[in-house]
Each structure stands twice: as structure tokens, then as C-alpha cells.
Amino acid sequence: MTKPSLPELLHAAVSAVGGTERPGQATMAQAVAEAIDDGSHLLAQAGTGTGKSLGYLVPALAHGEPVVVATATLALQRQLVERDLPRTVEALHPLLRRRPEFAMLKGRSNYLCLHRLHEGVPQDEEDGLFDQFEAAAPTSKLGQDLLRLRDWSEDTESGDRDDLTPGVSDRAWAQVSVSSRECLGASKCAYGAECFAETARERAKLAEVVVTNHALLAIDAIEGAPVLPQHEVLIVDEAHELVSRVTGVATGELTPGQVNRAVRRAAKLVNEKAADQLQTAAEGFERLMELALPGRLEEIPEDLGYALMALRDAARTVISALGTTRDKSVQDEDAVRKQALAAVEGVHDVAERITHGSEWDVVWYERHDRFGASLRVAPLSVSGLLREKLFADRSVVLTSATLKLGGDFNGIGASLGLAPEGTEGDDLPKWKGVDVGSPFDYPKQGILYVAKHLSRPARDGDRADMHDELTELIQAAGGRTLGLFASMRAAQLAAEELRTRIPEFPIFLQGEETLGELIKNFAADPQACLFGTLSLWQGVDVPGPSCQLVVMDKIPFPRPDDPLMSARQKAVEEAGGNGFMAVAATHAALLMAQGAGRLVRATGDRGVVAVLDQRLATARYGSYLKASLPGFWYTTDRNQVRKSLAAIDAAAKAQES
């Protein structure tokens, strides 16, 4: 039988999912196939509506080797596993003459733990475990969530938290799940043979395609012990998120509450001397954390350094003692000991990392009204880690609607540890970038408007002229507005002000309801507006007339006092580069590209992206930022924009009637 061609396979897959073949999708599929065949790497920018999932799944399945697909969002994971992969596998089966298996794999804490469910939860103040179902009042939200979880455990096949609808609180889920450090291990656990997490891992080992998330991919790269099955091809979708997700996994945190929990969990399992040493060290650390410390700690203050070393040494002593002492009077001692060990090891590892003082780490102090004080440590850069761990032994395809910033892929490439495109060298990963375009006609479907006449935004300053402009734009658009703000405070101030000025337009504010409810309500009411910050810049998909105006209050540069971003910027400058462009402008460009992408989600969408920050039109870096956005028609003429919005609103109302 003749081997089917890539166009034949793509046609069969697109037909199976009820889609439309697009030139960009075919271009992407060909580029992915070539990268896989020659073992190189690919950065593929594919605009919304291209059908990029099939653009990488079809050539990956045709290749026939194990592949891991890592995504950032639950929505895309579900789409792949529940829709795209089943249909694509069935469509390609007659042509490939095989039916590839696929599976979902997540971190252990995403799965229900049967040991926790049946044996109880280790508690801090008492020996042994307690029954969380008896302890929680059945009429309380926690009690109701726990009872639902117990009932669900008897019906679920996956044990995956995301398969439970509606969901439960983080607090409830923590009662029935464990981290990888807390897990007893299948061979030592009475429920090992039935374990949902172990079952998922076994399925993944047998699958040709494993769908996972960026966090598990990061853990696989960072921790050395592989958690993903062997694979020849790695595909990273929503790749613009990868660096921040890897940074998050590689970030350590130390808080007084965390340390005190470790003390309580270990105290009755070790000798009195070891317990007292850890208790004393914890008290010293807590006292120092109550003091006002600066944000970034370029050098650890001497007294804090001593407190951390005492904590590290005491934790090490307790870890040794936990391994040598036994107490049969403790109910389910192995589980209690494992929980204590995980808590103390967490304290030890972060204290050791901070006291070690690597030049490649950034340490800072934070204080939150709700969560209290914390010390945090994060890598200055993850580019070297990614270059070494991600690109070494497999072909990697990274794709997103926003990878090309300022007109090329080199900015994103550098953050991933890649040299500029075309650079040759024995130790440099070979890669290329391809922009397969978008099925949308951006110049005809959208306008990019910059309010050049507004005053330059000051940090957290009162922007009365911006509120005036926003009011006029919303009135012209008849509502239908997604307001993307650089800070939550700015979103709150704008919502408060505009609710008074234009009460006829409902304004939903992030934080007042769950994000899912807010987006649902926004989509259902064409007159409504939705205001919010970071998660709205990337998480809203509302095609149609409910979203015809996307407003950005200002260019979303990182805060000047952001410890990690400022440290990264300084490091670039010390190396002779332009720290502002490499870090701050790249960060802003990525967010703005994602935010502008909220406007046109379907071929019939029309509207305006309005940036209420004159710097996009006047500053030298403005051209870089504009080059990162979809190719909308550009103007600074406010009257023209109001007329256009009014016309779009009138057309939408005519359709609605």
C-alpha cells in the first residue's frame, strides 16, 4: 500500500472534525513534518482560527514515534483529548493502517488519593490521622464538597480533579490529594493497585500521544527523575506561556506558616532534641520575617542569613531523625511520616537554596495582607535550563498565536535558550521560525486606535482624561467592551467611575464572580462590559457582537519594583544588552499581542482595539510593540474611531433584531 501523503492525511483529519482546510494549516503541517523528520526544532506562529491543533497532530501521528503535547490551559487539553485526538485517530486509521493510543497525564496532586480518602488526613496537632468527613460540618461548604468527593470517588474512572463538575474548593481537594513528595508509593500503599495517578502513568507509557501541561513538562525537565514517558517529539502549544510556567515551577517559597506546619508534623515523630532545634529555628525565622525588609535581597542580611542557616541545619537533623525513629503508636505511621518528611524537606531545600546564594537566583521578600510575609527565590533565567533539558534529545515544536514579537522570533527564542535564527554552532540547537498567518483579514476586520491626545499615564495616578475617553468609547460601541487593565486597582477605579457615569451599561469586574461566570454573563449581554487584569488579557474567547471593543488602559510593562523582572533587566544590561527592550518591552509586547487577539475570534467579527496610552504612538519602542500586534488598520483619529464603533454597533443591533 502506498504511504499516504501529508495533504491526504490532513484532508481526512479536517473533514473528520467538521473543519475547513486553510492554507496556513497546511503550511504549518508541512513545517512540523520537516522538523520532525530532520530532528530540528520549529517555532510556528499560527493565528486564531488557523486550526493549529491538527496542524501539529497530523504530522506527529503520521511519523509514528511517541509524542508529548504540552499545553498551558485546561480548555485546550480537553479539546485535544475529548475532540481532536479521537476524531483524528479514527480518520487517519484507514490511511495509516493503525490506531494510535493517546492519554492525558498530569501531576500527582491532580488525582484523587484513595489512601487519603479512606484512611484520613495527617493533622498537625495530634498523632496519626483524622477522618476529614467526620471533622467537617455536613452543612458547611467544606463538608458538602467532601461528601461530593466521596460519592464521586465511587463513579470516576480517572480520579482527575478536572473531570469533577462542578468543581470543589482548593481546601476540599487538599483533603483528598497528595503531592509527589507525600505519596507513599504504589508498592507501600494499600491502595496502590487502584491508584488513579499510577493508572494514568501506566496508560501514558503505552500511548503514542501523551497530552500534559507545561507544569509537568517543567518538573520533568528540572527534577531529573523523569515523570513523562520516553518520547521522540515534543510539541508545546500555547508556547508563549512556557517560560513563565517553568519559572513558576522553579520558584521556591518559605513562609512562617509553612515552617510552623513542618515543625508540628515532625515534632512527635523525632527525638526531643531534634524537635526543639527545629522549633527554635522556626521561632527565630518568624521573628525576622515580621520586620520590614526591602523587596529584592541582592545580599541576604546577616541576621536573616543566620536564621536561614539555623533553619536549614535543624531541618537536616530532623530529616535524619525521621529516617531512624519509629513509633508504632502513631496511626498509619508511614503516611504521617511521609507527610512530615515532605514538609521538612520543603523547608530545608528552600533555606539551603537561599543560603547557598547562587548568582543565578533572585531572592526577594514579599508581604501580603492576606497571606502574610514570605521569602521567594526564582531563577534569574530559565533559558539555559530549557536549552539543555528541552532541546537536547528530541525534536521540539513550539506554537502559539503570539511568538513573533517586534517582527521576528528572536525575542521568544532567546527566552527559550535559542541563539538568533540562522546562527550556526555545534552546541546550538538548530531551529527555524515560520509564521503561517491567519484566516482573518485584520485590516478590514479591526482598527488599532491609539489615544495620542491623552496625558502620559503616571504610575497609579488618577487618569480622569482616560476615564473620559473610555466613557465615550463605550457609549459609541453600545457597551460590548472588554477592558484590559495593567493593574487590578486601575480596573476597580474604572469600574467604580463608569458605573456612575454610564449606569445603562452593566460593568462586570474581575473578582466579583468566578472568571467563568463573568465571561458567560459578558457574552450573554451585548450591552455589557467586562473589566479586569492579567487573566483577561489571555483567557477570554467571546466571538460575535458581545466583544467589539477591546480597551487597554496602558502599555502593560512590568512594575518597576517587580524583583524578578528588574533583576533580569539589570542582568541583560550588565551583559551589554538593552535590558528594557529584552525584558520589559518583550513582556509588554506579548501581553498586548494576547490582549489584541481577544477582538477577532471569527471571520464575521468586527471592532476596535483602543490603547489609551500615548506612548504607543510617541515613544521609540512604540513601533516594536505595534509590530507585535495583529495587522489592524491603524489610526489616532478619535472622531473616526467613534464613528466606526457606532456603525459597528448599529450593524450588530440590526442583526440582533
matplotlib code that plots the C-alpha trace (Angstrom):
import matplotlib.pyplot as plt

x = [0.0, 1.4, 2.2, -0.4, 0.8, 0.6, -2.1, -4.3, -3.9, -4.7, -7.7, -9.1, -8.5, -10.1, -13.1, -13.5, -13.6, -16.0, -13.5, -12.3, -8.9, -6.8, -3.6, -1.9, -2.7, -1.2, 1.9, 2.2, 1.7, 4.5, 6.9, 6.2, 6.7, 10.1, 11.2, 10.3, 12.0, 15.3, 15.3, 15.4, 13.2, 10.4, 8.7, 5.4, 3.1, -0.4, -3.1, -6.5, -8.7, -5.8, -6.6, -3.1, -4.0, -4.5, -1.5, 0.8, -1.2, -1.5, 2.3, 3.1, 0.7, 2.0, 5.6, 4.6, 7.0, 6.0, 5.0, 4.2, 1.9, 2.1, -0.4, -1.0, -4.8, -7.3, -9.6, -7.1, -6.2, -9.8, -10.3, -7.3, -8.3, -12.1, -12.5, -9.4, -7.5, -10.4, -11.7, -8.3, -7.2, -10.3, -10.0, -6.3, -6.8, -7.7, -4.8, -2.1, -3.4, -3.0, -5.0, -2.6, -3.4, -3.5, -3.6, -3.7, -1.1, -0.9, 1.0, 0.1, -1.8, -4.4, -5.6, -7.8, -5.7, -7.6, -5.4, -6.3, -9.9, -10.2, -7.6, -7.8, -5.6, -2.5, -3.1, -0.7, -1.6, -2.3, -0.7, -2.0, -4.8, -8.3, -11.4, -12.0, -15.5, -16.5, -14.5, -16.2, -19.7, -22.0, -23.8, -20.6, -19.3, -16.2, -18.4, -20.6, -17.6, -16.0, -19.2, -19.4, -15.8, -16.6, -19.6, -17.6, -14.8, -17.1, -18.1, -15.0, -12.7, -9.9, -9.9, -8.8, -9.9, -10.8, -13.4, -15.4, -18.1, -18.9, -15.6, -14.7, -12.6, -8.8, -9.2, -11.5, -9.3, -6.2, -8.0, -8.1, -4.9, -1.2, 1.9, 4.6, 6.7, 3.8, 2.9, 3.7, 4.4, 2.4, 4.3, 3.9, 0.3, -2.7, -4.4, -1.5, -3.2, -6.2, -4.3, -5.6, -2.3, -0.4, -3.1, -2.7, 1.1, 0.7, -1.7, 0.7, 3.6, 1.5, 0.3, 1.7, 0.5, 0.5, -1.2, 0.1, 0.6, 3.5, 4.0, 4.6, 6.9, 8.8, 9.0, 10.2, 13.0, 14.0, 13.9, 16.0, 13.7, 11.6, 7.8, 6.9, 7.3, 10.1, 9.3, 10.9, 8.8, 7.7, 5.0, 4.4, 1.2, 0.4, 4.2, 4.2, 3.3, 6.2, 8.9, 6.6, 5.3, 8.8, 9.8, 6.9, 7.8, 11.4, 10.5, 10.8, 8.9, 9.5, 6.8, 6.5, 3.2, 4.9, 7.8, 5.5, 3.4, 6.6, 7.5, 4.1, 4.1, 7.6, 7.6, 6.2, 8.0, 11.6, 13.6, 13.0, 16.4, 15.8, 12.3, 13.4, 16.2, 13.7, 11.2, 13.8, 15.0, 11.4, 10.8, 13.9, 12.9, 9.4, 10.6, 12.8, 10.0, 7.9, 10.4, 10.1, 12.7, 13.3, 11.8, 14.8, 17.6, 20.7, 22.6, 21.0, 21.0, 23.4, 20.7, 18.4, 21.3, 22.0, 18.3, 18.1, 21.2, 19.8, 16.6, 18.4, 20.6, 17.7, 15.6, 18.5, 18.7, 15.0, 15.1, 17.8, 15.8, 12.7, 14.5, 15.7, 13.0, 9.8, 6.6, 4.1, 1.6, 1.0, -1.9, -0.8, 2.7, 4.1, 1.6, 2.1, 5.9, 5.8, 3.7, 6.1, 9.2, 7.7, 7.1, 10.5, 12.3, 10.5, 11.7, 15.3, 15.5, 14.4, 16.5, 19.6, 19.0, 18.8, 21.8, 23.8, 23.4, 23.7, 24.4, 21.7, 19.0, 16.9, 15.7, 13.1, 10.8, 7.0, 4.2, 0.6, -2.4, -4.0, -1.1, 1.5, 5.2, 7.3, 10.7, 10.9, 13.7, 13.5, 16.0, 17.3, 16.7, 15.4, 16.9, 19.9, 17.8, 15.4, 18.2, 19.9, 16.8, 14.2, 16.1, 18.8, 17.4, 14.2, 12.6, 10.6, 7.8, 6.6, 3.4, 1.2, -0.8, 1.9, 5.5, 6.7, 7.4, 8.6, 8.6, 10.8, 11.1, 14.4, 12.9, 10.9, 13.8, 16.3, 13.9, 13.9, 17.7, 17.9, 20.5, 19.2, 17.7, 20.3, 23.2, 25.4, 27.3, 27.9, 26.3, 23.5, 20.0, 19.1, 15.7, 13.6, 10.6, 7.5, 4.5, 1.7, -0.6, -4.3, -7.5, -8.8, -8.5, -7.2, -7.0, -10.7, -12.0, -10.3, -8.9, -6.0, -6.6, -4.1, -5.4, -2.4, -4.1, -4.3, -1.8, 1.1, 0.0, 1.6, 2.1, -1.1, -2.1, -5.6, -6.4, -9.6, -8.9, -8.6, -12.0, -13.5, -12.1, -13.2, -16.8, -17.1, -15.8, -18.2, -21.1, -20.1, -19.8, -23.1, -21.3, -19.7, -16.4, -13.6, -11.4, -7.9, -6.1, -2.4, -3.4, -6.4, -6.5, -6.9, -9.7, -11.5, -11.3, -12.5, -15.4, -16.4, -16.2, -18.0, -20.8, -21.7, -21.3, -23.0, -25.3, -27.2, -24.2, -23.6, -20.0, -18.7, -15.5, -13.0, -13.1, -16.7, -17.7, -15.7, -14.0, -16.1, -19.3, -18.1, -17.2, -20.5, -22.5, -20.4, -21.0, -24.8, -25.4, -24.3, -24.6, -22.3, -18.6, -16.1, -13.1, -10.1, -6.5, -3.9, -6.1, -8.5, -5.6, -5.2, -8.3, -11.3, -12.8, -16.0, -16.7, -19.6, -21.2, -20.6, -17.0, -16.5, -14.2, -11.1, -9.5, -6.0, -5.7, -1.9, 1.1, 1.4, 5.1, 6.1, 6.1, 9.4, 9.6, 9.0, 12.0, 12.4, 11.8, 14.1, 16.8, 16.5, 16.6, 19.7, 21.5, 20.9, 22.3, 25.4, 26.0, 25.9, 22.4, 19.3, 17.6, 14.4, 13.8, 14.8, 12.7, 10.1, 9.2, 9.1, 6.8, 4.5, 4.5, 3.5, 0.6, -0.6, -0.5, -2.5, -4.9, -5.5, -6.2, -9.4, -11.1, -11.3, -12.2, -14.3, -14.5, -17.5, -16.1, -15.5, -14.3, -11.6, -8.6, -8.1, -4.9, -5.3, -1.6, 0.0, 3.4, 2.4, 2.3, 5.1, 7.8, 10.7, 9.7, 6.1, 7.0, 8.3, 5.1, 2.8, 4.8, 3.9, 0.1, -2.3, -2.2, -5.2, -5.8, -4.1, -5.3, -5.0, -8.2, -10.7, -13.6, -13.1, -13.0, -16.2, -18.0, -16.6, -17.8, -21.2, -21.5, -20.4, -22.9, -25.7, -24.9, -24.9, -28.2, -29.7, -28.6, -29.9, -33.3]
y = [0.0, 3.4, 5.6, 8.4, 11.9, 14.6, 16.6, 13.4, 12.8, 16.5, 16.5, 13.3, 14.8, 18.2, 16.5, 14.4, 17.3, 19.2, 22.0, 23.9, 23.4, 26.5, 27.4, 28.3, 24.9, 23.1, 25.2, 24.5, 20.8, 20.7, 22.6, 20.4, 17.2, 18.6, 19.5, 16.0, 14.3, 16.1, 16.2, 20.0, 22.5, 24.8, 27.9, 28.2, 31.3, 30.4, 32.9, 32.3, 30.2, 28.5, 25.1, 24.7, 21.6, 19.5, 21.3, 19.5, 16.4, 15.0, 15.1, 13.8, 10.9, 10.2, 10.0, 7.1, 7.8, 8.7, 12.3, 14.5, 17.5, 20.1, 22.9, 25.7, 25.6, 23.1, 24.1, 23.1, 19.8, 18.9, 19.9, 17.7, 14.6, 14.8, 16.1, 16.5, 13.3, 10.8, 12.1, 12.5, 9.0, 7.4, 9.5, 8.5, 4.8, 3.6, 5.6, 4.8, 1.2, 1.7, 3.3, 5.3, 5.3, 8.6, 9.6, 12.5, 12.9, 15.4, 15.9, 13.6, 16.2, 16.5, 13.0, 11.8, 9.8, 6.7, 6.4, 10.0, 9.3, 6.1, 6.4, 10.1, 13.2, 13.7, 16.6, 18.9, 18.9, 15.2, 11.9, 9.9, 10.8, 12.2, 11.5, 14.7, 13.6, 13.5, 16.6, 18.9, 20.0, 18.4, 21.7, 23.7, 24.3, 22.2, 19.3, 19.4, 19.4, 16.4, 14.4, 15.1, 13.9, 10.7, 9.9, 10.9, 8.5, 5.6, 6.6, 8.2, 6.2, 8.9, 10.4, 13.6, 16.8, 18.4, 15.7, 16.7, 19.2, 21.4, 21.7, 21.9, 24.4, 24.0, 23.4, 20.4, 19.0, 19.2, 16.8, 14.0, 14.6, 14.3, 15.8, 13.5, 14.0, 13.0, 9.9, 6.6, 4.9, 2.3, -0.6, 0.6, 1.8, -0.4, 1.3, 1.2, -1.3, 1.0, 4.4, 6.8, 8.6, 5.3, 4.2, 7.4, 6.9, 3.3, 4.5, 7.2, 4.6, 2.7, 5.7, 7.1, 10.6, 11.9, 15.2, 17.0, 20.5, 23.0, 22.5, 18.7, 19.3, 21.7, 19.2, 16.6, 18.9, 20.4, 17.5, 15.0, 12.0, 11.6, 11.8, 11.7, 8.6, 8.5, 10.4, 11.4, 14.5, 17.3, 19.8, 22.8, 24.5, 28.0, 28.2, 31.9, 30.8, 28.3, 30.5, 31.8, 28.3, 26.9, 29.9, 29.2, 25.6, 26.5, 29.2, 28.3, 29.9, 30.0, 31.3, 31.3, 29.3, 26.7, 26.3, 26.0, 23.3, 21.4, 21.7, 20.4, 17.5, 16.3, 17.1, 13.8, 11.6, 12.5, 12.8, 15.8, 17.4, 17.4, 18.7, 21.5, 22.6, 22.9, 24.7, 27.3, 27.9, 28.4, 31.0, 32.9, 32.9, 34.1, 37.0, 38.2, 37.9, 40.3, 43.0, 45.3, 44.1, 45.5, 43.8, 42.2, 40.9, 41.2, 40.3, 38.4, 40.5, 38.9, 38.2, 36.6, 34.6, 33.1, 32.4, 30.6, 28.5, 27.6, 26.5, 24.5, 22.7, 21.9, 20.7, 18.4, 17.0, 16.3, 14.6, 12.2, 11.6, 10.9, 8.1, 6.4, 6.6, 4.6, 5.0, 2.2, 4.1, 6.5, 5.5, 4.8, 5.9, 5.6, 8.1, 10.5, 10.2, 10.8, 14.0, 15.3, 14.4, 16.2, 19.4, 19.4, 18.7, 21.6, 23.9, 22.5, 22.8, 26.4, 27.5, 25.7, 27.3, 30.8, 30.5, 28.9, 32.3, 31.3, 34.3, 32.7, 33.1, 36.1, 36.3, 38.7, 39.4, 39.9, 40.8, 40.2, 41.4, 38.0, 35.6, 37.4, 37.5, 35.2, 34.8, 33.7, 32.5, 32.1, 31.6, 34.7, 33.0, 29.6, 29.9, 27.7, 25.1, 24.9, 24.8, 21.9, 19.9, 20.7, 20.7, 18.1, 14.7, 15.3, 17.4, 20.3, 22.2, 25.3, 27.0, 29.9, 32.8, 35.1, 34.1, 36.7, 39.9, 43.1, 41.3, 38.2, 35.1, 36.0, 37.6, 34.5, 32.3, 33.9, 33.4, 29.7, 29.4, 29.6, 31.6, 34.1, 32.2, 31.0, 31.1, 28.0, 26.1, 22.6, 23.2, 25.4, 23.8, 24.1, 25.9, 28.0, 30.1, 30.2, 32.5, 30.7, 33.7, 33.9, 33.2, 36.6, 39.8, 42.0, 45.4, 45.0, 43.4, 45.6, 49.0, 49.7, 53.1, 54.9, 57.8, 60.0, 63.1, 61.7, 62.7, 60.2, 57.7, 58.0, 55.0, 54.5, 58.1, 59.5, 59.4, 61.5, 62.0, 58.3, 57.7, 60.4, 58.7, 55.2, 56.5, 58.0, 54.8, 52.5, 54.8, 54.7, 50.9, 50.5, 48.5, 45.4, 46.3, 44.2, 46.4, 45.1, 47.0, 46.9, 46.6, 45.4, 48.8, 50.6, 48.1, 48.7, 52.5, 52.5, 50.2, 52.4, 55.6, 54.3, 52.6, 56.1, 57.8, 55.3, 53.1, 51.9, 49.6, 46.8, 46.6, 43.2, 43.3, 40.6, 39.2, 39.9, 36.5, 33.4, 34.1, 31.5, 33.2, 36.7, 35.6, 33.8, 36.9, 39.2, 37.0, 36.8, 40.6, 42.7, 45.9, 44.7, 45.5, 43.3, 44.9, 43.1, 42.4, 39.7, 36.5, 38.5, 39.5, 35.9, 34.0, 35.4, 33.8, 35.7, 35.7, 37.8, 41.1, 40.9, 41.9, 44.6, 47.0, 45.9, 48.6, 48.6, 51.3, 51.5, 49.5, 46.6, 47.0, 45.0, 47.1, 48.8, 47.2, 43.7, 41.9, 39.2, 41.4, 44.2, 41.6, 40.1, 43.6, 44.5, 41.3, 42.0, 45.5, 44.2, 41.8, 44.8, 44.4, 46.6, 45.4, 47.4, 46.0, 42.5, 42.2, 45.0, 45.7, 41.9, 41.3, 44.1, 43.1, 39.6, 40.7, 43.3, 40.7, 38.4, 41.1, 42.4, 38.8, 38.9, 41.1, 39.0, 35.4, 34.5, 35.6, 37.8, 39.7, 43.5, 46.0, 48.3, 47.7, 51.0, 51.7, 54.6, 55.3, 57.9, 56.2, 53.5, 56.4, 58.6, 56.5, 55.0, 51.5, 52.0, 50.6, 47.4, 47.0, 47.7, 45.2, 42.6, 43.1, 41.8, 43.9, 46.0, 49.3, 52.0, 55.4, 58.1, 59.9, 59.7, 61.0, 58.4, 55.7, 56.8, 56.8, 53.3, 52.0, 53.5, 51.9, 48.5, 48.8, 49.7, 46.7, 44.4, 45.7, 45.2, 41.6, 41.1, 42.4]
z = [0.0, -0.9, 2.0, 2.3, 1.6, 4.3, 2.4, 2.2, 5.9, 6.7, 4.5, 6.2, 9.7, 8.9, 7.4, 10.5, 12.9, 10.6, 9.9, 6.9, 5.3, 5.5, 3.7, 7.0, 8.5, 5.5, 5.7, 9.4, 9.0, 6.3, 8.5, 11.5, 9.4, 8.2, 11.7, 13.0, 10.0, 10.3, 14.2, 14.3, 16.2, 15.0, 16.3, 14.5, 14.9, 13.9, 14.3, 15.9, 13.5, 11.7, 13.2, 14.6, 16.7, 13.6, 12.0, 14.5, 15.4, 11.8, 11.0, 14.6, 14.2, 10.7, 12.0, 14.2, 17.1, 20.7, 21.1, 24.1, 23.7, 26.5, 26.8, 29.2, 29.6, 30.7, 27.8, 25.2, 27.0, 27.0, 23.3, 22.3, 24.4, 24.0, 20.5, 18.2, 19.0, 19.0, 15.6, 14.1, 15.1, 13.6, 10.4, 9.9, 10.9, 7.4, 5.8, 8.4, 9.0, 12.8, 15.5, 17.8, 21.5, 23.4, 27.1, 29.5, 32.2, 35.0, 38.2, 41.1, 43.1, 40.3, 41.1, 43.9, 46.5, 47.7, 50.8, 51.9, 51.1, 53.1, 55.8, 56.6, 56.6, 58.7, 61.1, 62.7, 66.3, 67.0, 66.3, 63.4, 61.0, 61.4, 59.4, 57.4, 56.6, 60.3, 61.2, 58.6, 59.4, 56.8, 56.3, 55.6, 52.1, 53.0, 54.3, 51.3, 49.0, 50.8, 50.6, 46.9, 46.5, 48.4, 46.2, 43.1, 44.0, 43.5, 40.0, 38.4, 36.2, 36.1, 39.5, 37.7, 39.5, 36.2, 35.5, 38.6, 37.7, 39.3, 40.9, 44.6, 46.6, 46.9, 50.6, 50.0, 47.3, 49.6, 51.9, 49.3, 47.3, 47.9, 46.3, 44.8, 48.0, 50.2, 48.2, 49.9, 46.6, 44.9, 46.4, 50.0, 49.7, 50.5, 47.6, 45.1, 42.8, 42.4, 42.4, 39.9, 39.4, 38.8, 36.4, 34.4, 34.3, 33.1, 30.3, 29.3, 29.0, 26.4, 24.5, 21.3, 22.2, 25.7, 26.5, 29.5, 30.9, 31.0, 34.7, 34.4, 31.5, 33.7, 36.5, 34.1, 32.9, 36.3, 38.7, 36.8, 37.6, 34.5, 35.1, 31.4, 29.2, 26.7, 23.5, 20.2, 19.6, 22.0, 20.9, 23.1, 22.4, 23.9, 23.9, 24.8, 28.4, 28.7, 30.2, 33.0, 33.8, 34.0, 36.2, 38.4, 38.9, 39.6, 42.2, 45.9, 48.8, 52.5, 55.0, 58.8, 58.4, 56.2, 58.7, 61.7, 59.9, 59.3, 63.0, 64.1, 61.7, 62.7, 66.4, 67.7, 65.2, 66.2, 69.4, 71.6, 70.9, 67.1, 67.6, 69.9, 67.5, 64.6, 66.9, 68.0, 64.4, 63.3, 66.0, 65.0, 61.4, 62.2, 64.3, 61.5, 58.9, 60.9, 60.2, 57.2, 54.6, 51.2, 48.1, 46.4, 48.6, 46.4, 49.6, 52.4, 55.6, 58.2, 60.8, 58.2, 56.9, 60.3, 60.8, 57.5, 58.2, 61.6, 59.9, 57.2, 59.7, 62.0, 59.1, 58.1, 61.6, 61.7, 58.2, 59.5, 62.7, 60.7, 58.9, 62.1, 64.7, 64.7, 66.8, 66.4, 68.5, 65.6, 63.5, 59.9, 60.7, 57.2, 55.8, 58.8, 58.5, 54.7, 55.2, 57.8, 55.7, 52.7, 54.8, 56.4, 53.1, 51.5, 54.3, 54.1, 50.3, 50.0, 53.1, 51.6, 48.1, 49.6, 51.9, 49.0, 47.3, 43.6, 41.3, 39.0, 41.6, 42.6, 46.2, 47.5, 50.4, 50.0, 52.4, 51.5, 53.6, 53.4, 53.2, 55.4, 54.8, 52.5, 51.1, 47.5, 45.3, 41.5, 38.7, 37.0, 33.7, 32.6, 29.1, 29.9, 31.6, 28.6, 26.1, 28.0, 29.0, 26.4, 23.1, 23.6, 22.8, 20.7, 18.1, 19.6, 18.0, 19.8, 18.6, 19.6, 18.1, 19.6, 19.1, 16.7, 18.7, 17.0, 13.7, 14.4, 16.6, 18.2, 21.4, 22.2, 21.0, 23.4, 26.4, 25.4, 25.2, 21.4, 19.6, 16.9, 14.0, 11.5, 13.9, 13.4, 16.1, 17.3, 20.7, 19.4, 18.8, 15.1, 14.7, 12.4, 12.7, 10.5, 10.6, 8.9, 9.1, 10.0, 8.1, 9.3, 7.3, 10.1, 8.2, 7.2, 10.4, 13.0, 13.9, 16.2, 17.8, 20.0, 22.1, 21.3, 22.9, 26.4, 29.0, 29.7, 32.3, 35.7, 37.9, 39.9, 39.2, 38.7, 35.0, 34.6, 30.9, 30.4, 32.1, 29.9, 26.8, 28.0, 28.6, 25.1, 23.5, 25.4, 24.6, 20.9, 21.0, 22.8, 25.5, 24.0, 25.7, 27.2, 29.4, 29.9, 32.7, 33.7, 37.4, 39.5, 41.2, 37.8, 36.8, 40.1, 39.8, 36.2, 37.1, 40.0, 38.0, 34.9, 36.8, 38.0, 34.6, 32.3, 34.5, 31.4, 30.5, 33.0, 34.0, 35.3, 37.3, 37.7, 41.3, 41.9, 40.4, 39.2, 35.9, 34.1, 35.3, 34.4, 30.8, 30.4, 31.6, 29.4, 26.3, 27.0, 27.2, 24.2, 26.3, 29.0, 29.7, 31.4, 33.2, 34.7, 34.6, 33.8, 33.2, 31.0, 28.7, 27.7, 28.8, 27.0, 23.9, 23.0, 19.3, 17.9, 18.8, 22.6, 22.2, 19.6, 21.6, 23.4, 25.6, 27.1, 29.7, 29.3, 28.0, 30.4, 31.3, 34.5, 37.6, 38.2, 41.7, 40.4, 41.9, 39.2, 36.2, 37.4, 38.2, 34.7, 33.1, 35.1, 34.1, 30.4, 30.8, 32.7, 29.8, 27.3, 26.1, 26.1, 29.3, 28.8, 25.3, 26.2, 29.3, 29.8, 26.2, 25.4, 28.3, 27.3, 23.6, 24.5, 26.7, 24.2, 21.4, 23.5, 24.5, 21.0, 20.0, 22.1, 19.4, 16.3, 17.1, 14.0, 10.3, 11.0, 13.9, 13.6, 16.1, 17.6, 19.9, 21.7, 23.6, 25.9, 26.2, 24.0, 24.3, 21.7, 19.2, 20.5, 22.2, 20.3, 21.4, 20.0, 16.6, 18.2, 20.2, 17.2, 15.0, 17.6, 17.2, 14.5, 11.4, 12.1, 10.3, 12.5, 13.5, 16.2, 15.0, 17.8, 15.8, 13.1, 15.7, 17.4, 14.1, 13.2, 16.6, 16.2, 12.7, 14.1, 17.0, 14.6, 12.4, 15.4, 16.6, 13.2, 13.3, 16.8, 15.9]

ax = plt.figure().add_subplot(projection="3d")
ax.plot(x, y, z, "-o")
ax.set_aspect("equal")
plt.show()
